[in-house]
Amino acid sequence: MAKYILANWKSHKTLAEAKTWFKEFFLLYCPAPKLKVIIAPPAIHLAPLRQLIQAEGTHGLSLAI
């Protein structure tokens, strides 16, 4: 059975700041089997951040829509 961690984005970041945050997060993120991490950023950042996550090939990490 998969477990989920859902993080609701409560920061007021510009897109550039959000991309920087994600790049730093990728350095620390260690995917675990059967664990899904879902981050819920503001809707205006969903498309570019989804592209960033896909480019990194980060497994077990997704964005809430």
PDB file of N, CA, C and O in Angstrom:
ATOM      1  N   MET A   1       0.842  -1.173   0.000  1.00  0.00           N
ATOM      2  CA  MET A   1       0.000   0.000   0.000  1.00  0.00           C
ATOM      3  C   MET A   1       0.893   1.243   0.000  1.00  0.00           C
ATOM      4  O   MET A   1       1.830   1.347   0.791  1.00  0.00           O
ATOM      5  N   ALA A   2       0.592   2.171  -0.888  1.00  0.00           N
ATOM      6  CA  ALA A   2       1.370   3.410  -0.982  1.00  0.00           C
ATOM      7  C   ALA A   2       0.979   4.372   0.144  1.00  0.00           C
ATOM      8  O   ALA A   2      -0.165   4.395   0.599  1.00  0.00           O
ATOM      9  N   LYS A   3       1.951   5.154   0.573  1.00  0.00           N
ATOM     10  CA  LYS A   3       1.708   6.218   1.544  1.00  0.00           C
ATOM     11  C   LYS A   3       1.929   7.547   0.827  1.00  0.00           C
ATOM     12  O   LYS A   3       2.716   7.640  -0.115  1.00  0.00           O
ATOM     13  N   TYR A   4       1.213   8.574   1.295  1.00  0.00           N
ATOM     14  CA  TYR A   4       1.256   9.878   0.643  1.00  0.00           C
ATOM     15  C   TYR A   4       1.659  10.965   1.631  1.00  0.00           C
ATOM     16  O   TYR A   4       1.259  10.949   2.795  1.00  0.00           O
ATOM     17  N   ILE A   5       2.450  11.898   1.147  1.00  0.00           N
ATOM     18  CA  ILE A   5       2.756  13.126   1.865  1.00  0.00           C
ATOM     19  C   ILE A   5       2.288  14.259   0.963  1.00  0.00           C
ATOM     20  O   ILE A   5       2.730  14.371  -0.181  1.00  0.00           O
ATOM     21  N   LEU A   6       1.406  15.088   1.470  1.00  0.00           N
ATOM     22  CA  LEU A   6       0.881  16.214   0.696  1.00  0.00           C
ATOM     23  C   LEU A   6       1.312  17.508   1.367  1.00  0.00           C
ATOM     24  O   LEU A   6       0.998  17.750   2.532  1.00  0.00           O
ATOM     25  N   ALA A   7       2.035  18.337   0.622  1.00  0.00           N
ATOM     26  CA  ALA A   7       2.541  19.605   1.156  1.00  0.00           C
ATOM     27  C   ALA A   7       1.815  20.759   0.482  1.00  0.00           C
ATOM     28  O   ALA A   7       1.955  20.972  -0.722  1.00  0.00           O
ATOM     29  N   ASN A   8       1.048  21.494   1.252  1.00  0.00           N
ATOM     30  CA  ASN A   8       0.334  22.654   0.732  1.00  0.00           C
ATOM     31  C   ASN A   8       1.275  23.852   0.747  1.00  0.00           C
ATOM     32  O   ASN A   8       1.820  24.204   1.794  1.00  0.00           O
ATOM     33  N   TRP A   9       1.463  24.467  -0.390  1.00  0.00           N
ATOM     34  CA  TRP A   9       2.403  25.570  -0.584  1.00  0.00           C
ATOM     35  C   TRP A   9       1.862  26.823   0.076  1.00  0.00           C
ATOM     36  O   TRP A   9       0.855  27.368  -0.375  1.00  0.00           O
ATOM     37  N   LYS A  10       2.502  27.288   1.128  1.00  0.00           N
ATOM     38  CA  LYS A  10       2.044  28.481   1.848  1.00  0.00           C
ATOM     39  C   LYS A  10       3.016  29.649   1.699  1.00  0.00           C
ATOM     40  O   LYS A  10       2.899  30.641   2.418  1.00  0.00           O
ATOM     41  N   SER A  11       3.958  29.548   0.790  1.00  0.00           N
ATOM     42  CA  SER A  11       4.920  30.636   0.599  1.00  0.00           C
ATOM     43  C   SER A  11       4.512  31.481  -0.598  1.00  0.00           C
ATOM     44  O   SER A  11       3.820  31.010  -1.501  1.00  0.00           O
ATOM     45  N   HIS A  12       4.936  32.696  -0.594  1.00  0.00           N
ATOM     46  CA  HIS A  12       4.622  33.627  -1.688  1.00  0.00           C
ATOM     47  C   HIS A  12       5.881  33.838  -2.524  1.00  0.00           C
ATOM     48  O   HIS A  12       6.562  34.857  -2.403  1.00  0.00           O
ATOM     49  N   LYS A  13       6.172  32.865  -3.367  1.00  0.00           N
ATOM     50  CA  LYS A  13       7.374  32.916  -4.186  1.00  0.00           C
ATOM     51  C   LYS A  13       7.036  33.294  -5.622  1.00  0.00           C
ATOM     52  O   LYS A  13       5.973  32.957  -6.144  1.00  0.00           O
ATOM     53  N   THR A  14       7.967  34.000  -6.238  1.00  0.00           N
ATOM     54  CA  THR A  14       7.864  34.225  -7.671  1.00  0.00           C
ATOM     55  C   THR A  14       8.191  32.903  -8.359  1.00  0.00           C
ATOM     56  O   THR A  14       8.653  31.966  -7.709  1.00  0.00           O
ATOM     57  N   LEU A  15       7.959  32.821  -9.652  1.00  0.00           N
ATOM     58  CA  LEU A  15       8.287  31.590 -10.366  1.00  0.00           C
ATOM     59  C   LEU A  15       9.781  31.298 -10.271  1.00  0.00           C
ATOM     60  O   LEU A  15      10.170  30.148 -10.063  1.00  0.00           O
ATOM     61  N   ALA A  16      10.614  32.308 -10.418  1.00  0.00           N
ATOM     62  CA  ALA A  16      12.069  32.110 -10.317  1.00  0.00           C
ATOM     63  C   ALA A  16      12.454  31.585  -8.938  1.00  0.00           C
ATOM     64  O   ALA A  16      13.284  30.682  -8.830  1.00  0.00           O
ATOM     65  N   GLU A  17      11.866  32.137  -7.894  1.00  0.00           N
ATOM     66  CA  GLU A  17      12.148  31.678  -6.528  1.00  0.00           C
ATOM     67  C   GLU A  17      11.658  30.245  -6.324  1.00  0.00           C
ATOM     68  O   GLU A  17      12.317  29.448  -5.656  1.00  0.00           O
ATOM     69  N   ALA A  18      10.510  29.924  -6.895  1.00  0.00           N
ATOM     70  CA  ALA A  18       9.970  28.571  -6.774  1.00  0.00           C
ATOM     71  C   ALA A  18      10.868  27.559  -7.485  1.00  0.00           C
ATOM     72  O   ALA A  18      11.105  26.468  -6.965  1.00  0.00           O
ATOM     73  N   LYS A  19      11.363  27.912  -8.656  1.00  0.00           N
ATOM     74  CA  LYS A  19      12.275  27.015  -9.369  1.00  0.00           C
ATOM     75  C   LYS A  19      13.557  26.801  -8.588  1.00  0.00           C
ATOM     76  O   LYS A  19      14.066  25.681  -8.531  1.00  0.00           O
ATOM     77  N   THR A  20      14.085  27.849  -7.990  1.00  0.00           N
ATOM     78  CA  THR A  20      15.284  27.725  -7.161  1.00  0.00           C
ATOM     79  C   THR A  20      15.011  26.811  -5.976  1.00  0.00           C
ATOM     80  O   THR A  20      15.839  25.962  -5.646  1.00  0.00           O
ATOM     81  N   TRP A  21      13.856  26.976  -5.332  1.00  0.00           N
ATOM     82  CA  TRP A  21      13.491  26.141  -4.191  1.00  0.00           C
ATOM     83  C   TRP A  21      13.427  24.678  -4.609  1.00  0.00           C
ATOM     84  O   TRP A  21      13.944  23.807  -3.910  1.00  0.00           O
ATOM     85  N   PHE A  22      12.785  24.403  -5.766  1.00  0.00           N
ATOM     86  CA  PHE A  22      12.677  23.028  -6.231  1.00  0.00           C
ATOM     87  C   PHE A  22      14.047  22.436  -6.539  1.00  0.00           C
ATOM     88  O   PHE A  22      14.303  21.276  -6.217  1.00  0.00           O
ATOM     89  N   LYS A  23      14.918  23.203  -7.147  1.00  0.00           N
ATOM     90  CA  LYS A  23      16.258  22.688  -7.457  1.00  0.00           C
ATOM     91  C   LYS A  23      17.019  22.336  -6.186  1.00  0.00           C
ATOM     92  O   LYS A  23      17.751  21.347  -6.161  1.00  0.00           O
ATOM     93  N   GLU A  24      16.858  23.124  -5.141  1.00  0.00           N
ATOM     94  CA  GLU A  24      17.480  22.806  -3.854  1.00  0.00           C
ATOM     95  C   GLU A  24      16.812  21.579  -3.228  1.00  0.00           C
ATOM     96  O   GLU A  24      17.481  20.735  -2.631  1.00  0.00           O
ATOM     97  N   PHE A  25      15.489  21.490  -3.372  1.00  0.00           N
ATOM     98  CA  PHE A  25      14.745  20.335  -2.861  1.00  0.00           C
ATOM     99  C   PHE A  25      15.209  19.049  -3.540  1.00  0.00           C
ATOM    100  O   PHE A  25      15.365  18.024  -2.877  1.00  0.00           O
ATOM    101  N   PHE A  26      15.431  19.093  -4.862  1.00  0.00           N
ATOM    102  CA  PHE A  26      15.868  17.908  -5.599  1.00  0.00           C
ATOM    103  C   PHE A  26      17.189  17.358  -5.049  1.00  0.00           C
ATOM    104  O   PHE A  26      17.408  16.147  -5.068  1.00  0.00           O
ATOM    105  N   LEU A  27      18.058  18.227  -4.566  1.00  0.00           N
ATOM    106  CA  LEU A  27      19.336  17.783  -4.009  1.00  0.00           C
ATOM    107  C   LEU A  27      19.148  16.991  -2.715  1.00  0.00           C
ATOM    108  O   LEU A  27      19.966  16.130  -2.391  1.00  0.00           O
ATOM    109  N   LEU A  28      18.086  17.277  -1.982  1.00  0.00           N
ATOM    110  CA  LEU A  28      17.833  16.627  -0.693  1.00  0.00           C
ATOM    111  C   LEU A  28      16.827  15.483  -0.778  1.00  0.00           C
ATOM    112  O   LEU A  28      16.784  14.627   0.105  1.00  0.00           O
ATOM    113  N   TYR A  29      16.034  15.465  -1.820  1.00  0.00           N
ATOM    114  CA  TYR A  29      14.940  14.503  -1.942  1.00  0.00           C
ATOM    115  C   TYR A  29      15.465  13.103  -2.223  1.00  0.00           C
ATOM    116  O   TYR A  29      16.242  12.892  -3.154  1.00  0.00           O
ATOM    117  N   CYS A  30      15.037  12.168  -1.422  1.00  0.00           N
ATOM    118  CA  CYS A  30      15.405  10.758  -1.596  1.00  0.00           C
ATOM    119  C   CYS A  30      14.119   9.948  -1.769  1.00  0.00           C
ATOM    120  O   CYS A  30      13.441   9.664  -0.782  1.00  0.00           O
ATOM    121  N   PRO A  31      13.777   9.576  -2.983  1.00  0.00           N
ATOM    122  CA  PRO A  31      12.543   8.811  -3.190  1.00  0.00           C
ATOM    123  C   PRO A  31      12.578   7.504  -2.399  1.00  0.00           C
ATOM    124  O   PRO A  31      13.620   6.858  -2.279  1.00  0.00           O
ATOM    125  N   ALA A  32      11.441   7.139  -1.875  1.00  0.00           N
ATOM    126  CA  ALA A  32      11.317   5.885  -1.131  1.00  0.00           C
ATOM    127  C   ALA A  32      10.245   5.027  -1.797  1.00  0.00           C
ATOM    128  O   ALA A  32       9.245   5.548  -2.290  1.00  0.00           O
ATOM    129  N   PRO A  33      10.454   3.723  -1.810  1.00  0.00           N
ATOM    130  CA  PRO A  33       9.433   2.851  -2.402  1.00  0.00           C
ATOM    131  C   PRO A  33       8.089   3.045  -1.693  1.00  0.00           C
ATOM    132  O   PRO A  33       8.028   3.192  -0.472  1.00  0.00           O
ATOM    133  N   LYS A  34       7.045   3.041  -2.469  1.00  0.00           N
ATOM    134  CA  LYS A  34       5.675   3.137  -1.969  1.00  0.00           C
ATOM    135  C   LYS A  34       5.371   4.440  -1.242  1.00  0.00           C
ATOM    136  O   LYS A  34       4.415   4.503  -0.470  1.00  0.00           O
ATOM    137  N   LEU A  35       6.171   5.486  -1.475  1.00  0.00           N
ATOM    138  CA  LEU A  35       5.891   6.795  -0.894  1.00  0.00           C
ATOM    139  C   LEU A  35       5.702   7.801  -2.028  1.00  0.00           C
ATOM    140  O   LEU A  35       6.565   7.942  -2.895  1.00  0.00           O
ATOM    141  N   LYS A  36       4.590   8.484  -2.013  1.00  0.00           N
ATOM    142  CA  LYS A  36       4.283   9.507  -3.010  1.00  0.00           C
ATOM    143  C   LYS A  36       4.292  10.867  -2.327  1.00  0.00           C
ATOM    144  O   LYS A  36       3.588  11.067  -1.338  1.00  0.00           O
ATOM    145  N   VAL A  37       5.078  11.797  -2.840  1.00  0.00           N
ATOM    146  CA  VAL A  37       5.148  13.152  -2.303  1.00  0.00           C
ATOM    147  C   VAL A  37       4.436  14.072  -3.295  1.00  0.00           C
ATOM    148  O   VAL A  37       4.775  14.112  -4.478  1.00  0.00           O
ATOM    149  N   ILE A  38       3.454  14.803  -2.796  1.00  0.00           N
ATOM    150  CA  ILE A  38       2.655  15.701  -3.639  1.00  0.00           C
ATOM    151  C   ILE A  38       2.783  17.110  -3.075  1.00  0.00           C
ATOM    152  O   ILE A  38       2.503  17.346  -1.900  1.00  0.00           O
ATOM    153  N   ILE A  39       3.204  18.036  -3.918  1.00  0.00           N
ATOM    154  CA  ILE A  39       3.347  19.432  -3.506  1.00  0.00           C
ATOM    155  C   ILE A  39       2.268  20.236  -4.227  1.00  0.00           C
ATOM    156  O   ILE A  39       2.033  20.046  -5.420  1.00  0.00           O
ATOM    157  N   ALA A  40       1.617  21.133  -3.491  1.00  0.00           N
ATOM    158  CA  ALA A  40       0.510  21.916  -4.042  1.00  0.00           C
ATOM    159  C   ALA A  40       0.895  23.394  -4.120  1.00  0.00           C
ATOM    160  O   ALA A  40       0.561  24.172  -3.225  1.00  0.00           O
ATOM    161  N   PRO A  41       1.605  23.786  -5.204  1.00  0.00           N
ATOM    162  CA  PRO A  41       1.961  25.198  -5.377  1.00  0.00           C
ATOM    163  C   PRO A  41       0.779  25.986  -5.943  1.00  0.00           C
ATOM    164  O   PRO A  41      -0.244  25.396  -6.290  1.00  0.00           O
ATOM    165  N   PRO A  42       0.906  27.304  -6.040  1.00  0.00           N
ATOM    166  CA  PRO A  42      -0.164  28.095  -6.649  1.00  0.00           C
ATOM    167  C   PRO A  42      -0.405  27.657  -8.101  1.00  0.00           C
ATOM    168  O   PRO A  42       0.515  27.228  -8.797  1.00  0.00           O
ATOM    169  N   ALA A  43      -1.649  27.778  -8.530  1.00  0.00           N
ATOM    170  CA  ALA A  43      -2.032  27.334  -9.878  1.00  0.00           C
ATOM    171  C   ALA A  43      -1.203  27.996 -10.973  1.00  0.00           C
ATOM    172  O   ALA A  43      -0.928  27.367 -11.994  1.00  0.00           O
ATOM    173  N   ILE A  44      -0.801  29.248 -10.785  1.00  0.00           N
ATOM    174  CA  ILE A  44      -0.052  29.943 -11.838  1.00  0.00           C
ATOM    175  C   ILE A  44       1.337  29.351 -12.053  1.00  0.00           C
ATOM    176  O   ILE A  44       1.961  29.605 -13.083  1.00  0.00           O
ATOM    177  N   HIS A  45       1.832  28.561 -11.089  1.00  0.00           N
ATOM    178  CA  HIS A  45       3.159  27.951 -11.218  1.00  0.00           C
ATOM    179  C   HIS A  45       3.108  26.476 -11.614  1.00  0.00           C
ATOM    180  O   HIS A  45       4.156  25.858 -11.798  1.00  0.00           O
ATOM    181  N   LEU A  46       1.924  25.905 -11.749  1.00  0.00           N
ATOM    182  CA  LEU A  46       1.815  24.465 -11.993  1.00  0.00           C
ATOM    183  C   LEU A  46       2.531  24.003 -13.262  1.00  0.00           C
ATOM    184  O   LEU A  46       3.347  23.084 -13.200  1.00  0.00           O
ATOM    185  N   ALA A  47       2.247  24.613 -14.393  1.00  0.00           N
ATOM    186  CA  ALA A  47       2.814  24.144 -15.670  1.00  0.00           C
ATOM    187  C   ALA A  47       4.339  24.224 -15.686  1.00  0.00           C
ATOM    188  O   ALA A  47       4.981  23.224 -16.007  1.00  0.00           O
ATOM    189  N   PRO A  48       4.957  25.376 -15.352  1.00  0.00           N
ATOM    190  CA  PRO A  48       6.416  25.413 -15.414  1.00  0.00           C
ATOM    191  C   PRO A  48       7.087  24.516 -14.367  1.00  0.00           C
ATOM    192  O   PRO A  48       8.152  23.956 -14.627  1.00  0.00           O
ATOM    193  N   LEU A  49       6.480  24.378 -13.200  1.00  0.00           N
ATOM    194  CA  LEU A  49       7.077  23.508 -12.182  1.00  0.00           C
ATOM    195  C   LEU A  49       6.916  22.037 -12.556  1.00  0.00           C
ATOM    196  O   LEU A  49       7.793  21.224 -12.262  1.00  0.00           O
ATOM    197  N   ARG A  50       5.816  21.693 -13.193  1.00  0.00           N
ATOM    198  CA  ARG A  50       5.643  20.315 -13.665  1.00  0.00           C
ATOM    199  C   ARG A  50       6.711  19.988 -14.697  1.00  0.00           C
ATOM    200  O   ARG A  50       7.268  18.891 -14.680  1.00  0.00           O
ATOM    201  N   GLN A  51       7.006  20.924 -15.597  1.00  0.00           N
ATOM    202  CA  GLN A  51       8.060  20.714 -16.591  1.00  0.00           C
ATOM    203  C   GLN A  51       9.413  20.517 -15.911  1.00  0.00           C
ATOM    204  O   GLN A  51      10.209  19.675 -16.329  1.00  0.00           O
ATOM    205  N   LEU A  52       9.665  21.290 -14.871  1.00  0.00           N
ATOM    206  CA  LEU A  52      10.926  21.176 -14.133  1.00  0.00           C
ATOM    207  C   LEU A  52      11.046  19.797 -13.488  1.00  0.00           C
ATOM    208  O   LEU A  52      12.106  19.174 -13.552  1.00  0.00           O
ATOM    209  N   ILE A  53       9.975  19.321 -12.873  1.00  0.00           N
ATOM    210  CA  ILE A  53       9.990  17.997 -12.236  1.00  0.00           C
ATOM    211  C   ILE A  53      10.191  16.908 -13.280  1.00  0.00           C
ATOM    212  O   ILE A  53      10.951  15.967 -13.050  1.00  0.00           O
ATOM    213  N   GLN A  54       9.521  17.020 -14.421  1.00  0.00           N
ATOM    214  CA  GLN A  54       9.675  16.020 -15.478  1.00  0.00           C
ATOM    215  C   GLN A  54      11.090  16.022 -16.033  1.00  0.00           C
ATOM    216  O   GLN A  54      11.643  14.960 -16.321  1.00  0.00           O
ATOM    217  N   ALA A  55      11.684  17.203 -16.188  1.00  0.00           N
ATOM    218  CA  ALA A  55      13.052  17.302 -16.704  1.00  0.00           C
ATOM    219  C   ALA A  55      14.045  16.645 -15.752  1.00  0.00           C
ATOM    220  O   ALA A  55      15.032  16.054 -16.191  1.00  0.00           O
ATOM    221  N   GLU A  56      13.787  16.747 -14.457  1.00  0.00           N
ATOM    222  CA  GLU A  56      14.663  16.140 -13.450  1.00  0.00           C
ATOM    223  C   GLU A  56      14.464  14.633 -13.368  1.00  0.00           C
ATOM    224  O   GLU A  56      15.337  13.915 -12.880  1.00  0.00           O
ATOM    225  N   GLY A  57      13.311  14.149 -13.847  1.00  0.00           N
ATOM    226  CA  GLY A  57      13.026  12.713 -13.752  1.00  0.00           C
ATOM    227  C   GLY A  57      12.854  12.266 -12.315  1.00  0.00           C
ATOM    228  O   GLY A  57      13.229  11.150 -11.955  1.00  0.00           O
ATOM    229  N   THR A  58      12.287  13.136 -11.493  1.00  0.00           N
ATOM    230  CA  THR A  58      12.139  12.846 -10.073  1.00  0.00           C
ATOM    231  C   THR A  58      10.979  11.890  -9.856  1.00  0.00           C
ATOM    232  O   THR A  58       9.833  12.218 -10.164  1.00  0.00           O
ATOM    233  N   HIS A  59      11.273  10.711  -9.327  1.00  0.00           N
ATOM    234  CA  HIS A  59      10.264   9.682  -9.111  1.00  0.00           C
ATOM    235  C   HIS A  59       9.583   9.861  -7.759  1.00  0.00           C
ATOM    236  O   HIS A  59      10.219  10.226  -6.770  1.00  0.00           O
ATOM    237  N   GLY A  60       8.295   9.601  -7.734  1.00  0.00           N
ATOM    238  CA  GLY A  60       7.538   9.680  -6.496  1.00  0.00           C
ATOM    239  C   GLY A  60       7.154  11.092  -6.096  1.00  0.00           C
ATOM    240  O   GLY A  60       6.593  11.296  -5.020  1.00  0.00           O
ATOM    241  N   LEU A  61       7.447  12.072  -6.944  1.00  0.00           N
ATOM    242  CA  LEU A  61       7.129  13.462  -6.655  1.00  0.00           C
ATOM    243  C   LEU A  61       6.183  13.986  -7.730  1.00  0.00           C
ATOM    244  O   LEU A  61       6.419  13.803  -8.924  1.00  0.00           O
ATOM    245  N   SER A  62       5.115  14.635  -7.294  1.00  0.00           N
ATOM    246  CA  SER A  62       4.181  15.210  -8.255  1.00  0.00           C
ATOM    247  C   SER A  62       3.576  16.476  -7.685  1.00  0.00           C
ATOM    248  O   SER A  62       3.787  16.816  -6.521  1.00  0.00           O
ATOM    249  N   LEU A  63       2.822  17.168  -8.520  1.00  0.00           N
ATOM    250  CA  LEU A  63       2.153  18.399  -8.114  1.00  0.00           C
ATOM    251  C   LEU A  63       0.656  18.162  -8.064  1.00  0.00           C
ATOM    252  O   LEU A  63       0.102  17.444  -8.897  1.00  0.00           O
ATOM    253  N   ALA A  64       0.009  18.764  -7.090  1.00  0.00           N
ATOM    254  CA  ALA A  64      -1.448  18.682  -6.983  1.00  0.00           C
ATOM    255  C   ALA A  64      -2.079  19.663  -7.956  1.00  0.00           C
ATOM    256  O   ALA A  64      -1.612  20.791  -8.115  1.00  0.00           O
ATOM    257  N   ILE A  65      -3.121  19.226  -8.590  1.00  0.00           N
ATOM    258  CA  ILE A  65      -3.848  20.121  -9.501  1.00  0.00           C
ATOM    259  C   ILE A  65      -5.263  20.299  -9.019  1.00  0.00           C
ATOM    260  O   ILE A  65      -6.043  21.016  -9.645  1.00  0.00           O
TER     261      ILE A  65
END
